[in-house]
Amino acid sequence: MSTTDALFERFKTNLEAINGECSAASKADAGKVVADLFKAKGLKSTCVAETDFLRELGIVPALREAGVEVFTDHIRLHAETAKGGISEAQYGIADLGTIMQVGDEIDARIVATMADDYIGILKESTIVDDYDAMFDKLCSLPELPNFVGFVSGPSRTADIECVTTVGVHGPLRVNIVVIQDA
């Protein structure tokens, strides 16, 4: 097993331990895998914060071909009613099953927090071991972006009586699709 495979397996195990879901896909199959997730969940609409990588994977055409209504523009107008949200995550942290969003693009933040079902697309080669490795990556950037966000599974909170509620401050379900890019 390669280091990348071991990091993926640890990432997947830890994400699933916090009620997230994890899938793997090749670049060629990524669009189909995402469309199949939408079909399986019965989702009919989504907002997609498109990046060059998501375009390369053919995510939007695959969703449209599967009959999913896709919004790539004016995401703020559609985020409350679209049930799905898709964006690229820049890094994953294996020890935590956490993804990290890094950048100045507001649409990626909106789709990751407002959708009932969030799907993060993550390159397998960007999964790091732990928080220390992640902060080493951040410190090596030429300039720190305006936003750095960590997403760890579905949102959950507990009130003063320790009653846990899922989805209050974010998605009810989180699925990370890891793209084998090595």
Backbone bond lengths (Angstrom), bond angles and torsions (degrees), N, CA, C in turn:
res aa  C-N    CA-C-N  psi(-1)  N-CA   C-N-CA  omega(-1)  CA-C   N-CA-C  phi
1 M - - - 1.461 - - 1.533 108.11 -
2 S 1.313 116.84 130.17 1.459 121.17 179.97 1.529 110.59 -76.60
3 T 1.314 115.64 165.63 1.465 120.78 177.04 1.521 110.64 -58.44
4 T 1.339 116.32 -41.91 1.465 120.62 -179.95 1.526 110.11 -62.87
5 D 1.342 117.78 -43.63 1.463 121.28 178.18 1.525 111.05 -62.03
6 A 1.320 116.76 -41.92 1.468 120.80 179.97 1.525 110.69 -64.85
7 L 1.335 117.23 -40.83 1.469 120.17 177.61 1.524 110.65 -64.26
8 F 1.351 117.13 -42.03 1.460 120.54 178.19 1.529 110.31 -60.58
9 E 1.300 117.40 -48.09 1.473 120.52 -178.36 1.529 111.12 -60.77
10 R 1.314 117.13 -41.05 1.477 120.77 178.06 1.520 110.46 -67.35
11 F 1.326 117.16 -42.77 1.459 121.57 177.38 1.528 109.85 -58.35
12 K 1.318 117.05 -50.06 1.470 123.07 -178.85 1.533 110.82 -59.61
13 T 1.313 117.17 -48.54 1.468 121.56 -179.84 1.519 111.12 -58.83
14 N 1.327 116.79 -45.23 1.467 120.37 -177.31 1.524 112.68 -73.46
15 L 1.330 118.40 -33.69 1.462 120.94 174.99 1.530 109.79 -65.95
16 E 1.310 117.15 -44.97 1.462 120.51 -179.63 1.533 111.83 -66.50
17 A 1.327 117.48 -27.52 1.468 121.33 177.22 1.527 111.81 -67.13
18 I 1.337 117.11 -21.12 1.470 120.37 178.45 1.528 110.65 -110.41
19 N 1.328 115.37 29.37 1.467 123.96 174.51 1.520 114.87 70.49
20 G 1.309 117.73 18.05 1.455 120.24 171.72 1.514 109.17 -89.90
21 E 1.315 115.85 169.58 1.459 121.42 176.77 1.516 108.18 -121.16
22 C 1.319 116.24 150.98 1.462 120.16 -177.88 1.516 109.55 -139.47
23 S 1.315 115.00 134.31 1.461 122.44 177.05 1.518 107.79 -128.46
24 A 1.320 115.55 157.83 1.464 120.69 173.90 1.519 107.74 -120.11
25 A 1.318 116.13 148.62 1.462 120.67 178.92 1.521 109.35 -152.46
26 S 1.316 114.93 150.84 1.460 119.52 170.29 1.529 106.99 -78.91
27 K 1.317 116.47 166.99 1.467 119.87 176.57 1.520 110.41 -59.18
28 A 1.319 116.74 -40.80 1.465 121.09 -176.84 1.529 112.30 -66.77
29 D 1.324 117.63 -30.50 1.471 121.52 -176.13 1.526 113.58 -100.04
30 A 1.307 118.73 -1.46 1.467 121.37 -173.09 1.525 112.92 -57.65
31 G 1.325 117.61 -47.26 1.458 120.73 -179.42 1.513 111.67 -59.34
32 K 1.321 116.79 -44.44 1.463 121.45 179.43 1.530 111.07 -64.35
33 V 1.326 117.41 -42.80 1.473 120.95 179.70 1.524 110.28 -60.49
34 V 1.321 117.13 -45.40 1.469 120.67 179.67 1.524 110.43 -65.56
35 A 1.331 117.68 -44.41 1.469 120.81 178.52 1.526 110.78 -61.42
36 D 1.321 117.30 -39.57 1.472 120.91 178.01 1.527 111.75 -64.81
37 L 1.329 117.46 -35.69 1.470 120.60 175.85 1.531 109.96 -62.40
38 F 1.322 116.50 -42.29 1.467 120.40 179.14 1.525 110.94 -64.15
39 K 1.331 116.27 -43.94 1.471 120.00 178.60 1.529 110.55 -61.28
40 A 1.318 116.73 -45.86 1.469 121.37 -177.43 1.528 111.82 -62.39
41 K 1.316 117.00 -32.59 1.466 121.29 -178.81 1.529 112.26 -92.40
42 G 1.322 116.58 -5.02 1.465 120.62 -179.91 1.520 113.36 70.33
43 L 1.324 116.74 27.40 1.461 121.05 -179.06 1.528 110.00 -84.26
44 K 1.312 116.12 133.38 1.470 121.27 -175.80 1.524 113.41 -109.29
45 S 1.358 117.61 -11.17 1.473 119.65 -177.77 1.521 110.06 -147.64
46 T 1.329 114.56 152.38 1.458 119.85 179.56 1.525 110.56 -156.07
47 C 1.306 115.13 153.81 1.465 122.48 168.61 1.527 106.55 -103.79
48 V 1.317 116.39 136.66 1.459 121.45 179.68 1.519 108.64 -124.21
49 A 1.320 116.14 120.53 1.465 121.64 173.30 1.523 105.93 -85.12
50 E 1.318 115.43 90.12 1.464 120.42 -173.33 1.523 112.65 -67.81
51 T 1.311 114.33 140.14 1.461 123.00 171.57 1.522 106.53 -128.10
52 D 1.303 116.87 170.43 1.464 119.99 176.56 1.528 110.53 -58.03
53 F 1.335 116.27 -38.84 1.466 119.96 -179.36 1.534 111.27 -65.29
54 L 1.323 117.94 -43.57 1.469 120.19 178.63 1.532 110.98 -65.23
55 R 1.339 116.56 -35.28 1.477 119.49 175.40 1.531 110.24 -64.11
56 E 1.330 115.62 -43.99 1.467 120.74 179.18 1.537 110.91 -59.33
57 L 1.308 117.32 -35.33 1.464 121.75 -179.25 1.529 113.02 -78.51
58 G 1.326 116.73 -14.84 1.459 120.45 179.42 1.521 113.75 72.53
59 I 1.317 117.08 33.19 1.469 121.75 -176.92 1.536 111.28 -62.65
60 V 1.329 117.66 -52.04 1.465 120.93 -175.80 1.533 111.87 -62.98
61 P 1.339 120.29 -49.15 1.467 118.80 178.67 1.537 112.88 -59.92
62 A 1.336 117.19 -38.11 1.468 120.30 179.53 1.525 110.85 -64.53
63 L 1.326 117.23 -40.77 1.461 120.45 178.30 1.523 111.00 -65.67
64 R 1.321 116.68 -45.37 1.467 120.29 -179.81 1.526 110.97 -63.13
65 E 1.315 116.40 -39.75 1.463 120.42 178.02 1.535 110.96 -63.31
66 A 1.340 116.13 -29.60 1.472 121.35 178.65 1.529 112.14 -84.08
67 G 1.338 116.99 2.10 1.460 120.43 177.54 1.512 115.27 87.40
68 V 1.330 117.07 14.71 1.465 121.61 178.80 1.532 108.48 -89.25
69 E 1.330 116.56 132.36 1.463 121.04 175.14 1.530 107.26 -76.71
70 V 1.321 116.68 124.25 1.462 121.88 -174.08 1.518 110.34 -118.14
71 F 1.329 115.96 129.82 1.463 122.43 175.76 1.524 108.47 -112.34
72 T 1.331 116.41 122.41 1.456 120.78 176.95 1.531 111.49 -115.57
73 D 1.316 116.15 -12.83 1.461 122.12 177.92 1.526 108.30 -117.38
74 H 1.319 115.02 156.76 1.471 120.64 176.69 1.531 111.33 52.01
75 I 1.311 115.39 45.82 1.465 120.63 -175.63 1.518 111.60 -59.31
76 R 1.305 118.55 -36.15 1.470 120.41 178.99 1.525 111.66 -58.33
77 L 1.321 117.11 -34.34 1.468 120.94 -179.14 1.528 112.65 -73.41
78 H 1.328 116.99 -27.19 1.465 120.87 -173.99 1.530 113.73 -106.58
79 A 1.317 117.76 -12.50 1.466 121.02 -172.32 1.522 113.72 -62.66
80 E 1.330 117.52 -31.91 1.470 119.03 -179.20 1.515 112.98 -73.26
81 T 1.320 117.85 -29.44 1.468 119.91 -175.87 1.527 113.30 -101.20
82 A 1.317 118.71 -28.22 1.466 120.86 176.83 1.523 108.18 -70.07
83 K 1.302 116.91 133.31 1.470 120.88 -176.03 1.521 113.32 -82.69
84 G 1.338 117.18 -19.23 1.452 120.21 -178.92 1.508 111.90 -114.88
85 G 1.318 114.82 159.95 1.458 122.09 174.95 1.514 108.85 -145.70
86 I 1.326 115.96 136.68 1.464 121.15 -178.48 1.520 108.74 -134.07
87 S 1.332 115.22 132.93 1.462 120.42 173.46 1.517 109.20 -150.90
88 E 1.312 114.91 164.97 1.455 121.02 175.39 1.523 108.63 -86.45
89 A 1.311 115.45 136.78 1.470 120.86 172.30 1.529 107.12 -101.53
90 Q 1.319 115.96 143.12 1.456 118.63 -175.82 1.527 113.14 -85.13
91 Y 1.330 117.72 -30.02 1.466 121.17 -178.52 1.520 110.15 -145.99
92 G 1.331 115.12 158.34 1.456 122.08 171.37 1.514 108.17 -127.29
93 I 1.324 116.61 150.19 1.464 121.90 178.99 1.529 107.40 -116.34
94 A 1.319 116.71 109.73 1.462 122.19 -173.49 1.525 112.62 -59.12
95 D 1.328 117.79 -45.05 1.463 121.00 -176.50 1.518 113.33 -60.40
96 L 1.329 117.70 -23.61 1.459 121.34 -174.18 1.518 114.05 -115.66
97 G 1.319 118.52 -12.59 1.456 119.70 -172.95 1.514 110.91 63.08
98 T 1.310 115.17 35.85 1.465 123.33 -174.90 1.519 109.72 -112.88
99 I 1.336 115.63 141.96 1.462 119.03 171.55 1.519 108.54 -104.32
100 M 1.316 114.53 158.93 1.448 119.73 177.92 1.518 108.91 -127.37
101 Q 1.342 114.34 130.82 1.455 121.33 173.53 1.519 107.47 -99.98
102 V 1.312 115.66 132.52 1.453 122.03 179.89 1.517 107.42 -132.29
103 G 1.322 117.57 122.67 1.451 118.40 176.28 1.505 113.18 155.57
104 D 1.311 114.55 -179.96 1.448 121.55 -176.81 1.529 112.60 -104.59
105 E 1.329 117.34 -2.92 1.462 122.33 -175.13 1.529 111.48 -79.39
106 I 1.311 117.03 115.90 1.470 122.14 -177.56 1.524 112.59 -69.58
107 D 1.341 118.34 -33.22 1.458 120.37 -177.01 1.528 112.25 -59.60
108 A 1.315 117.73 -37.53 1.466 120.89 179.01 1.525 110.86 -62.89
109 R 1.315 116.95 -38.03 1.475 120.42 177.72 1.515 110.92 -68.72
110 I 1.325 116.32 -41.13 1.465 120.21 -178.12 1.522 110.44 -62.58
111 V 1.333 117.89 -48.74 1.471 119.27 -176.56 1.522 112.04 -67.53
112 A 1.314 117.38 -26.78 1.469 120.29 179.80 1.520 112.64 -78.84
113 T 1.324 117.75 -17.94 1.463 119.21 -176.79 1.521 114.39 -113.78
114 M 1.323 118.93 -24.39 1.468 120.19 -174.24 1.512 114.56 -97.14
115 A 1.313 118.76 -21.47 1.460 121.28 -177.43 1.524 111.19 -75.58
116 D 1.327 116.17 148.81 1.471 119.87 171.81 1.521 110.25 -67.67
117 D 1.337 115.81 -39.27 1.460 122.01 179.42 1.518 108.44 -120.39
118 Y 1.326 116.35 116.09 1.453 120.86 -179.95 1.522 108.78 -107.41
119 I 1.334 115.48 133.78 1.459 121.37 174.29 1.517 107.68 -119.51
120 G 1.310 115.70 117.66 1.456 122.09 175.71 1.520 109.11 -98.44
121 I 1.309 116.55 135.38 1.461 122.31 178.93 1.530 106.83 -104.92
122 L 1.324 116.57 121.97 1.464 122.41 -172.41 1.522 110.39 -129.84
123 K 1.325 116.58 129.23 1.468 120.20 173.67 1.527 108.34 -72.57
124 E 1.319 115.58 131.75 1.461 120.19 -178.22 1.532 111.77 -57.72
125 S 1.325 116.78 -35.74 1.472 120.71 -177.72 1.526 112.99 -69.03
126 T 1.332 117.99 -10.03 1.466 119.82 -179.64 1.529 112.55 -98.70
127 I 1.324 117.58 6.67 1.462 120.19 175.39 1.521 108.14 -80.47
128 V 1.322 115.45 126.37 1.466 121.22 177.76 1.526 109.01 -109.64
129 D 1.302 114.61 168.07 1.460 122.03 -173.94 1.528 114.05 -66.87
130 D 1.337 116.16 -53.73 1.464 119.59 -171.01 1.533 110.71 -153.79
131 Y 1.339 115.44 -178.21 1.472 120.16 -179.22 1.528 112.09 -57.78
132 D 1.317 117.83 -40.14 1.467 119.84 179.86 1.528 111.05 -58.43
133 A 1.327 116.29 -45.17 1.468 120.28 178.77 1.530 110.46 -64.21
134 M 1.340 115.90 -35.97 1.468 119.59 179.40 1.525 110.61 -65.91
135 F 1.312 116.45 -44.62 1.462 118.66 -179.72 1.522 111.64 -69.17
136 D 1.330 117.54 -29.45 1.462 119.79 172.07 1.529 110.01 -61.15
137 K 1.346 116.65 -42.69 1.474 120.49 177.14 1.526 110.79 -61.19
138 L 1.330 116.32 -46.74 1.473 119.97 -179.92 1.518 111.57 -60.71
139 C 1.315 116.32 -42.85 1.469 120.23 -178.64 1.524 112.13 -67.52
140 S 1.328 117.17 -23.10 1.464 119.95 -179.34 1.529 112.89 -84.68
141 L 1.342 117.41 -8.87 1.468 119.51 178.19 1.528 109.78 -67.16
142 P 1.341 117.07 142.66 1.462 119.77 179.92 1.528 111.98 -61.33
143 E 1.322 115.68 -33.58 1.465 120.63 178.58 1.524 107.82 -147.81
144 L 1.326 116.61 134.19 1.451 120.75 178.71 1.526 109.26 -71.06
145 P 1.340 117.95 129.63 1.468 119.70 -179.65 1.521 111.23 -69.58
146 N 1.329 115.26 169.29 1.466 120.21 179.51 1.516 112.66 -68.41
147 F 1.334 117.26 -23.62 1.454 120.28 -176.90 1.516 110.93 -134.51
148 V 1.321 115.15 133.11 1.459 123.28 170.14 1.518 105.16 -133.74
149 G 1.333 116.77 118.23 1.459 120.55 -177.81 1.513 111.30 -129.63
150 F 1.326 115.45 142.71 1.452 122.37 178.28 1.527 108.55 -109.62
151 V 1.330 117.24 131.11 1.457 122.17 178.27 1.526 107.22 -119.19
152 S 1.320 115.06 118.52 1.465 121.18 -178.83 1.522 109.33 -121.98
153 G 1.303 117.04 88.43 1.459 121.11 176.81 1.508 113.03 67.08
154 P 1.343 116.37 -173.35 1.463 120.68 178.94 1.527 110.67 -62.27
155 S 1.324 115.70 148.21 1.458 120.54 178.65 1.524 109.50 -64.88
156 R 1.302 116.75 141.18 1.463 120.99 176.44 1.514 109.70 -152.04
157 T 1.309 114.05 150.68 1.453 120.50 178.64 1.520 108.09 -148.49
158 A 1.307 116.73 163.76 1.466 121.37 176.43 1.514 107.84 -132.49
159 D 1.338 115.78 135.03 1.461 118.94 179.65 1.524 110.26 -79.36
160 I 1.302 116.52 -171.32 1.460 121.34 -175.58 1.533 112.77 -62.41
161 E 1.339 116.32 -24.50 1.464 120.25 177.61 1.524 111.85 -92.33
162 C 1.316 116.68 10.41 1.468 123.76 177.71 1.524 113.26 63.66
163 V 1.317 116.62 35.09 1.456 121.59 174.01 1.525 107.13 -91.20
164 T 1.322 116.25 116.53 1.460 120.47 -177.18 1.526 110.55 -79.80
165 T 1.329 114.96 134.46 1.459 122.46 176.85 1.521 107.73 -126.87
166 V 1.328 116.34 134.07 1.461 121.54 -179.22 1.519 109.60 -101.78
167 G 1.325 116.17 138.71 1.459 121.44 172.32 1.513 116.32 87.53
168 V 1.306 118.66 12.97 1.465 120.80 -178.34 1.531 111.10 -71.45
169 H 1.314 117.16 -42.93 1.461 121.43 -175.29 1.525 112.61 -115.53
170 G 1.302 117.26 23.24 1.457 120.22 -178.12 1.511 110.22 172.20
171 P 1.326 116.19 -162.13 1.460 120.15 -173.53 1.534 113.38 -67.29
172 L 1.344 113.76 153.02 1.461 121.02 174.75 1.525 110.69 -78.46
173 R 1.337 115.75 -31.84 1.449 121.57 -177.84 1.532 109.31 -136.54
174 V 1.324 115.16 139.10 1.471 121.15 177.94 1.519 108.05 -126.32
175 N 1.329 115.02 129.46 1.454 120.79 175.76 1.521 107.11 -129.17
176 I 1.304 116.37 126.93 1.456 121.05 177.46 1.526 107.97 -106.78
177 V 1.317 115.92 125.21 1.459 121.34 176.15 1.517 106.68 -101.73
178 V 1.329 115.33 114.85 1.459 121.31 -178.76 1.525 108.00 -93.56
179 I 1.323 114.54 123.27 1.474 121.42 -177.57 1.510 109.71 -95.03
180 Q 1.307 114.95 122.22 1.467 121.24 179.48 1.529 107.56 -74.28
181 D 1.320 115.48 106.94 1.473 119.28 -174.69 1.518 112.90 -117.45
182 A 1.304 117.27 1.54 1.467 119.50 -177.24 1.508 111.60 -90.19
